[in-house]
């Protein structure tokens, strides 16, 4: 028996399982500690139940994915609106160095999976789903770029990437702290208590950060829909939504033009994000519109949560099971690489200091997991060994949105190379 859900029914089911995922994350300490996003928990739970019901011959649930494309467009556009060139100046030289190191990591992750893909004899485009798309990009990028790769004729790309991103979250949350501990104790490092960077800079900066990927989905509590600080009224909300939709429409036009005249695959999620970046920074200078980041971030958070939940609900776990050993092997290769890269390259470039060691724990957290992993890793390290204001400032600035500026072109380069 097949039970088909239309768009409204699918949306209802997605919200229910999102809430179930949030409940389970708050109740199960391991899920909370590893920063597994609520949509991932809820979506995978639905897929598991659907698999069990189907195998028992009870029923198979078929859901609609009609609005998932719009959800991911909304999310990536809000990411773009959160990127300000002024923020780059707040981190100084260490931010620039870390930004470059993360860019090199993204390129290297893709090169690595191409070699591994050839070794295990899978399509390079499918292999790319275990590269920077799912490692530095997380579940949001895995689902978004997975759709792009599936449109090029590669089956199971979304499932492949989301599974890799989930494994990366686990490894990133477990390994960051121990690596930093090794570096601190090996080199007998101590915190620099005279650092002129005030940790409070983090708080002022984060007001302008539109959290990436899983950051939107790792809240412990439900959003406060009647928070007076939003200053929310219908007209104000419509103004913010109009800004987002204009960026999406312009992005769609650019994407179509690029493919029609050059045959270049430029996903709309990319073009709408960069249109939003341009809009934001011109608006910062000329002040022709008022952007309310609390509302745009709120829209982005809801959009990503629903997109991930529905995407995971659509996964066929039976078909995916045959690919799991390959995914695990590729992710383990990435884990080994980022640890070696962090210890022998990043740690030295960043000065072999206590701050550098703490930053490495953050790098491992978001380099194969997500920003919450990075923050949790650094929090654990600093609680034991002492504060690191530089790390607390630099890592979330880069991982939350600055990294998108370099990682997206890197991903597009490799996709078009093999498309």
N, C-alpha and C positions, 0 to 999 in steps of 0.2 A: 504494500500500500504506500503510495506517494502522497504526501500532504504538501501542497504548494501554498506558499505565503506570498501575498501581493506586497506592494511597496509599504503601505501603511502598517500591515501586519508584521513585516520584517523589521521596520523601525521600532515598533512596540517591543518585539522580541529582543532586539539589540539593546534597548534601554534596560530591559529586565535583566539581561545577562551582564550588562555593564555594572549594574547595581549589585548583582550577586558577586561579581568579581571583586568589587570594592569591599564588600562585606567579608569575603574570604581573606583578602589581603590584610585587613585589619585584625582578623581573628587568628590567622596563622602566622606566627612570628617569622618563620623562615622566608615566606613570600615577601613580607614587609622588609626584612633585613636585606634581601637580595634586590629590592626595588623592582620587583616584577609588576608591570603596570596592570591596573584593573581591567582594561579591555582585553589584554592578553589572557588573563585568567578566565574571564567570562567567555571569551570567544573560543578558547581551547576546550573549556568545559562543555560548551554546546556541541562542538565537533566530536568530542568523546561520546557524549550521550547519543548523538545522531549515529555514530559508528556502531555503538552497542545495539541500539534499536534496529538498525538496518541488518546487522548480522544475526539478530534473533528473529528476524522476519516480522517484526511488529509493525514498523513503518519507517519511511525515509522522508525527512523534511527537506524540501527544496525552497530556498529563500531568494528574494529579489535583491540584486545589487545595483538597482537603477540609479540611486542617488549617491553612491559611493564616490564617483568621480568628482561631483561638486563638493563633497565634504573635504576631499584632499586638496582641491584647488583653494578652498577657503583657508585651510590650515597653512599651506605654503605661502599664501599671500600675506597672512598675518605675520609669518616669520619675516618676510621682506620688510614689512612696515616697522618691525622692531630693530632693524639694522641701521645704526647711525655711525657715520664716519668719525664723529666727535669722540665716540667711546674708545676708539682705537688709541687715542692719545693718552688715555688715563693709565694705561699699563706700562708705558715706557719700553725700554729695550727688551726686557725679559718677555713681555707680551709678544713682541714682534718675533723674537727667537722661537718662542713656543708655537706661535702661529705657523711659522715656516716648518718647524719640526712635524707638526700635525699634518701639514700639506704633503710633506715627504712621506709620512706614514700612509696617507691615503693612496698615493701613487704606488708605493711599495706593496701595499695590501693587494692591489689589483694585479700587479706583476706576479706576485706570489701565487695567486689563485689561477692565473693563466698557465703557469708551469705545472701546478698540481692537477689542473683540469686535463692537461695533455697526458700526464702520468696515469690518471685513472680513467682516461678516455671518455670524457663527457664534453658536451658543447661548451665552448668558452663563454658564451653569453650566460649560460646557466651557472657556470663557475663564478662569473662576476657577481652573482647574487651572494656569494660568501666573501666578497672583497669589501671594499670600503662602503658599498651600498648598505650592507647589513651590519658591518662592524662599527665604523664611525657614524654611519647614517642611522642605524637602529631600525625599529619596526616601521616607522613612518616612511623612510626611504625604501625599505624592502618592499612594502606594499605598493608604493607609488611607482618606483622604477621597475618593479616586478611586472606591473601591468604593461608598461612600455615594452619590456622584453617579451612578454607573452604575445603582444600585438605583432611582434616580429616573427611569430611562429614557434616560440619555445614554450613547451608545456611545463606547468608546475613551477614557474619562476617565482611567483608570489609565495607559494608554500615553502619552497626551498629557502628563500631569503628570510622569511619570518621565523622559520625554525632555526636558521643560523643566528639570527638576532637574539632569539630567546636563549640559546646556548651561550652566546657571547655575554648576555646579561649575567648569567650565573658565574662564568669564569671571571668576568670583570669585577664582580662583587667579592669574589673569594680571594683573588690573587694580588690585588693592588696593595693591600696592607702588608702582607708578608714580604713583598719585594722592597717596599720602602724600609721596613724593619731591617732587612738584610743590609741595605746601603747605609743606613744610619749607624748601625752597630759595627759594620766592617770599617767604616771611615771615621768612627767616633765623632759624629756630627752633633752640633748643638744649635738650637735656635738663636737667631740674631735678634735679641730683644730691643736693640737700638734702631731697628729698621724704621725709616721715615715714612713708610707706607702705613696709613691708618686702616685698620680692618673695617672701619665704618664706611670706607669708600665702596666696599662691596654692596652695602645696602642701598646707597644712592644710585649706584650703577644699575643694580638689578631692576630698578623701577622702569628702565628702558629696554630690558631684555625680554624678548618674546621667546619663551622657553621652547627648545627644539625637541622633536621626536617624542620620546617617552617622557620628557619633563612635564608635558601637559597632562600626562596620565598617572603621575605618581603622587597625587595629593592623597592625604590620609582621610580628609573629610570631604563631604559634598560641597560644591560651590554654593555660596550664599546668594541666592537669587534675589534677595531683597536688601542687599547691602547698600545702605544709603550713600556710601562713598562712591558708588558708581555714578551717582547723579543721573540715574536712568529714567528716560521718558521716551515715548514712541518716536518723536521727531529726532532726538539726539541719537537714538539707536539706528534709525533709518539713515542718518547722515554717515555714520561709521560703516554701515553695511554697503551704502552706495560707493564709498571710497574703495572698499574691498572688491566689489563687483566690477567697477570700472577697470581696476588693475587686472582682474581676471579676463575681461573681454579684450583688452588691449593685448594681453599675453597670448590669448587664443589666436588673434590675428597674426601676431609675430610668428607663432609656431607654424601656422598654415603657410605663411609666406616663405619661411625658411625651408620647409619641405617641398613646396611647389617649385621653387626656382633653383634650389641647390640640392634637393634630395637629402638634406641634413635632418636627422631625427633630433628635434628639439622639443621635449615634452612640455606640455602646457604648465605643469607644476613648476618647471624651471623658469619659463618666460614670465609667468604671472608673479613669481617671487622677485625676479630682478626688476620688473616694472614697478613693483611695490617699493623696492630699495631706492630706485631713482625718484619715485614720487616722494618718499619719506624725506630724502636728503634735499631735494629741491624745496620741499615744503618747510624744512627746518630753516632754510635761508630766506625764502620769500613770504612765508606765513600766509598762504592763500587758502588753507583749510585747517581746521582744528581736529587733530587726531587724538582720540581718547584711547590710550593704550590699555586701560583696564577693560574696556569693552571689546577691543579688537583681540586682545589676548584671551578673553573669555570666549569669544566666538571660535577662536583657533582651538582652544582646549576642548570644547564640545565637539567640534568638527573632527578632530583627530581621534577622540575617544570613540565616536560612532563609526568612523571609517575603519579603525583597527578592529573593532568588535565585529562588524559585518564581514570584513575581509577574512578574519579567522573563522567565523561561523561557516564560511563558504569552503573551507579547506576539506579536501577528501583525505582523511587520515589513513585510509586503507591503501591508497595509491602512494601516499607519502612514506609509508613504512619501509618500502623497498629502497628509498633514497636516504634514509636516516644514517646508515653507516658512512656513506660518502660525505654527507654534511658534517658529521661529527669529525671525520678525518680532516676535512678542510678547515674547520674551526680550530681544531687542536694545532694545526700548522700555523694558523694566525696567532694563537695564544703564545706559542713558543717564539714566534718572530717578534711580537710586541715586547715580550720580556727582555729578549736580547737587545732589541733596538733601544728600549728604555734604559737599560743598564749601561750599555757600551757606547751609545751615541748621545741620547738626550741628556742623560745625567752629566756627561762631560761637557756638552755644549752649554748647558745651563749653569755650569760653574762648580760642579761637584760639591755643592753646599747642602745645608740642611733643607733650605727652601727647594732646591732641586730634587732632593729625595722625596719630599712631600708631593711635589708636582708630578713625579713619576707615578706615584700611587693614583693620582687623578688621571694621568694619561692612560694607564691600564684600565681604569674604571670606565672612561668614556670612549677609549680607542677601540674596545671590543664590546662595550656595553652601552651605557647612557650616562648623562650628566649626574643624575642622582647617585649612581654608583660611584662616580668620581668624588662627589661631595661627601658621601658616606665613608669612602676610603680615607680621604684627607682628615675628616673629623676624627676617625679612630686613631690615626697616626698622631695628630696634634694633641689629642687628649692624653696620650701616653708620654710623648716626648717634648711637647711644648708648642706654642703658636707659630704659625707661618702665614702672616698677612699677605705676602706676595702670592703664595699658592692659592689662597682663598679668593684673591682678586682675579688672578690671571686665568686659571683653569675654567671657571664658568663663563668668563667673557669669550674665550675662544670656542669652547665646546658648545655653548648655547646657540651662537649664531655666526660668529666671525668665520668659523670653519666652513660654513655653507658656501661662502664666497669662493673658496678654492676647491672644495670637494665636489661640488656640482659640475663645474667644467671638467674636472678629472673623470668623473663618472661618464659624462657625455662623450668624452674623447674615446674611452674604451668601448662604449656601446656602439658608437658609429664606426669604430675600427673593425668590428666583427659583424655588423649588421648587413 
